[in-house]
Amino acid sequence: ELPRLNTPPTVVHHARDASKITLEWHRWDPLQGDTGSGPIIQYYVYIRHERENNYSVSGQLYHALCKNNCVFTISDLEP
């Protein structure tokens, strides 16, 4: 089974504006109730414009770079 976080990423409200947004989530850890089988190598962040059906990769973050939480900023957004 693919790894799955038990809680979704959240928006870091003090780190957002019209052109960027920062997401935060806890590292995948089965001891925190996350499911599936590891190991985790990296996380991919996908974005989709509200008028489109397809998602595209905004970036990736390596699991080893996350301490307790992972933080990823999506920039160059259009309001």
RACORNOR-V878858 format. One line per field, one symbol per residue. phi: phi as a letter, one per 40 degrees, with the letter a starting at -180 (. if undefined). psi: psi as a letter, one per 40 degrees, with the letter a starting at -180 (. if undefined). burial: # if it has 24 or more other ideal C-beta (glycine too) atoms within 12 Angstrom, else .. A space follows every 50 residues. Layout:
phi->???
psi->???
burial->???
//
This chain:
phi->.ccaccbccbccccbaacbaabbbacdcacccgcbgbcccbabbbbbacc cbcccbccibbcdcccccbbbabcbgcbc
psi->hiihieiiiihhdefiadeiihiiiiihhdeeeiiahaihdihhhiihid eidiiihdaihhddehbdiihhhhifih.
burial->....#...#...........#########..........#..#.#..... .......#..#....#..######.....
//
